Amino acid sequence: MKKIRKGDKVLVLAGRDKGKQGTVLRVLDDSRVLVENVNMIKRHTKPNPNKGVTGGIIDREAPIHVSNVALFNPATGKGERVGMRVMQDGSKVRFFKKSGEVADVK
């Protein structure tokens, strides 16, 4: 089970976008995540009429390493480290290490 998942609200800890918040769009295999409106790059694309893609300069997100983001805790308003805990019923949940509260409340 991953500590950062798709749909999580995260806070960027390092890099040029330090302090920004965003939602995880994708989790890649090599310990990288795509975060909405974070680490934006300009991509020069050729037009492809078969796919219906127009050419030009497109702004899009680039992957950022998972160690540079922290799960956002709405109770404290900060990004916090996350650990794994096995509950009494045998299910695994994520919890915030600083406060000890469960992050996977559904």
Summary of the structure (lengths in Angstrom):
residues: 106
radius of gyration: 17.0
end to end distance: 16.7
largest distance: 56.1
contacts: 261
relative contact order: 0.21
helix: 3%
strand: 47%
